[in-house]
Amino acid sequence: MGKLTGLERILTAVKHQEPDVVPHFDNVASNVREAILPGSSYEDFIEYMDIDAIMVSDRRQTWSYKDLGTTKTGRPLKQCQWGATIQFTGPDSGIPMEPAIKSEKELDTYVPPDPDLSW
């Protein structure tokens, strides 16, 4: 088998077959990309690092958040519509700080968000 493209590699793995190498995908924060390849676009970085696929997350634009203030270091704390507490560390993504469901007992009373809302 010759060298596969990223798409071929991922599809091969998804079909439970053995690709030429393990597929690699990642969502690299913009400050990390800038440190590795200054001035590059996200697309340039993907090509440079020979990454097989990208992860796309638009939670900042599509999810709804309730403002909970800031952390001691001044980072925004928010609660997403699922009930989890998120700390935003930069423009790309947030870090879950506390889950919406903390115990098995809470599963009985948990109410997920309405999937028909515009978010």
N, C-alpha and C positions, 0 to 999 in steps of 0.2 A: 504494500500500500504506500503510495506517495504522500507528500505533505498535503493535508487537508486545509481548506479554507476555514475560517472561524465558524461560519454557518454549517458547513459539512461536519465539522468536529462536534458541534453541539447537537445537531440532529442525529449523528451516529450514537452519541452517548444517551440521548433521550430514547432511542430505539433499543437500549440495553445491548449495544454492540461496542466493541473496543475501538476508540479512535486512535490516531497516531500518537497523541499526547492528551493529557487531561485538559479539558476545556477550561479557560480562565475568563472570568468576567468580574467586574468590580465597579463600584461607584466611588470614585476618588474625589475627595474634597478639593475645591478650587485652590486652596492655599498649598496643598500637597502637590497638585499638578504644577502650580507656579514654581515651587521650589525645585521640582525635578526638571521641568522644561519651561523656563521663563518665557512669557509672552506667547505661549502656544494656545491655540483653541482646544476645546475638548476633543474635537475630531482629530486634530494633529497629535494630541497626547495618546489617544487610543491607538493610532497607527504607530507612533513611536514605541509604545510599550508592547505592541503586537497582542493586544487584548482581543479575545474572540467575540465578546458581546458586551453590551453595556446594560446597566440597570437604570431604569427611568423611574423617578419618583417625583410626583408633583404635589405632594401632600401640603406644601405651603400654600399653593394656590387653590386647591380643591377641598381640603378639609376645613372644617370650622374649628376655631379655637377660642377658648375663654381665657382672658388675660388673668394670670395669677400673681403678677408682679415680677420681681427679679430675684436672682440668687444673691448671695453675699458678694459675688464677684461681678455683679451687674448684668448677668446674662438673663434674657427673658425666660420666664417660666409660664407655660400655658397648659391648659387641659384640652385635649382633643375631644371630638364628639363621641369617641369610644369610652372616655372617662380616664384615660391614662394621662399622667403628668409628664410633660416634655420640656426639656431644657434646650433652647436653641443656642448653638455655639457659633453659628455663622450663617451665611446665606444659603448653603446647600441643604442642610438637614438638621434635625434635632436628635437629641439622645433621650430615650425613654428613661425617666427617673423613678417612676412609680406606676405599677400596672393598675388597670381599671379594676381588676378582680384580684384580690389579695388572698382569698381563701376559698376552699371548696364550698363552704357554706354560702358565700356571696354569689355563687352561680345561681342559686334559687331566686334571688331578687334582682339580678342584673337585667337591665333593659338596654338592648343595643340601639344605636341611632336609627332613625327612620331612613330606609334606603331610597325613598322617593323624594327626599329633600334635595335641594339644588347642589349641595356640596358634591 
